[in-house]
Amino acid sequence: MSGELRKAVRRKGSFVQTMKAVAWSFFGVRKSRDLEKDLDQLNPVHLVIAGVIGALVFIGVLLLLVNWVLASGAAK
């Protein structure tokens, strides 16, 4: 591992903080000030894991929505 990557992995940002950052990023409403703060604090390993979890939750919500619409008969 390079020195920069080791420093990044040792960052103390919490996983909850990372999940919040990823959630706001899904909506595309992050402020540049918050982005800079996140880059300085968040652990890149947490970001990858949070991104995968966020994508899975998003897909799950879409599947539930589609099933609900189809079951309601509105899609006839």
SULVENBEL-V51253 format. One record per backbone hydrogen bond with DSSP energy under -1.0 kcal/mol. NH is the residue of the N-H (numbers start at 1). CO is the residue of the C=O. E is the energy in kcal/mol with one decimal. If there is no record, write none. Layout:
nh->NH co->CO e->E
nh->NH co->CO e->E
//
This chain:
nh->6 co->2 e->-2.2
nh->7 co->3 e->-2.1
nh->8 co->4 e->-2.3
nh->9 co->5 e->-2.4
nh->10 co->6 e->-1.2
nh->11 co->8 e->-1.3
nh->13 co->41 e->-1.7
nh->18 co->14 e->-1.8
nh->19 co->15 e->-2.6
nh->20 co->16 e->-2.2
nh->21 co->17 e->-2.0
nh->22 co->18 e->-2.4
nh->23 co->19 e->-2.6
nh->24 co->20 e->-2.5
nh->25 co->21 e->-1.8
nh->26 co->22 e->-1.9
nh->27 co->23 e->-1.0
nh->29 co->24 e->-1.6
nh->35 co->31 e->-2.2
nh->36 co->32 e->-2.3
nh->37 co->33 e->-1.9
nh->38 co->34 e->-2.7
nh->39 co->35 e->-2.5
nh->40 co->36 e->-1.4
nh->41 co->37 e->-1.4
nh->42 co->38 e->-2.9
nh->47 co->43 e->-1.9
nh->48 co->44 e->-1.9
nh->49 co->45 e->-2.2
nh->50 co->46 e->-3.0
nh->51 co->47 e->-2.4
nh->52 co->48 e->-2.1
nh->53 co->49 e->-2.5
nh->54 co->50 e->-2.9
nh->55 co->51 e->-2.3
nh->56 co->52 e->-2.4
nh->57 co->53 e->-2.5
nh->58 co->54 e->-2.4
nh->59 co->55 e->-2.4
nh->60 co->56 e->-2.4
nh->61 co->57 e->-2.6
nh->62 co->58 e->-2.2
nh->63 co->59 e->-2.4
nh->64 co->60 e->-2.4
nh->65 co->61 e->-2.4
nh->66 co->62 e->-2.5
nh->67 co->63 e->-2.6
nh->68 co->64 e->-2.4
nh->69 co->65 e->-2.4
nh->70 co->66 e->-2.6
nh->71 co->67 e->-2.4
nh->72 co->68 e->-1.8
nh->76 co->73 e->-1.1
//
